[in-house]
Amino acid sequence: MNRRRALQQLAMVTGGLVLIPSCDFSKEEALKAYQNLGITEADKQVLTSVVNVILPGKNLKGAEEISLQDFVLVMANDCMEEKEQKSFVKGLKELDNYTKKQFGKVFTDMDAPTGADAFRAILAADTATEKTTENIRHFLGTTKKFAIQGYMTSEYFLTEISPYELVPGGFKGKVNIEETEIIKTNG
């Protein structure tokens, strides 16, 4: 056997054994579309459950059906300052632990009415007494704002719920307005 080749292989094996403990194969990768936030797939699932509480979609399409969680993440990633982004992500990551401690269940495991009650309780909490909820409140408030904005500007809303009619629109003269009629907005 060639001694030089044996020593090279021994060095390679030793180097590999030294590096293996430093490799963490269980770490979840951050989603590349939201590089400023560092959001993982598990974080996105938590956000999806929060958005579903805000717009559950009983009679109309729900938040998950029109991908509002992606809209919220894009807005947070692209439109918020770095300080606000850090608070948003910190609140997102703290939400499950906080709800488990306060309500006995993680937010993603709560059903819709319990999740809505927890959502309202967190937003109504006094920040002077509970400093730990400041990031969570910022996260929930920002998510609510962006989710409603995304819903109101979605293709579904603007074509099926409140159809848009280009200015000047048609003249109809004298028309009786019924309570159940969908009013078309002119831009």
Order of alpha helices (4+ residues) and beta strands (2+ residues): alpha-alpha-alpha-alpha-alpha-alpha-beta-beta
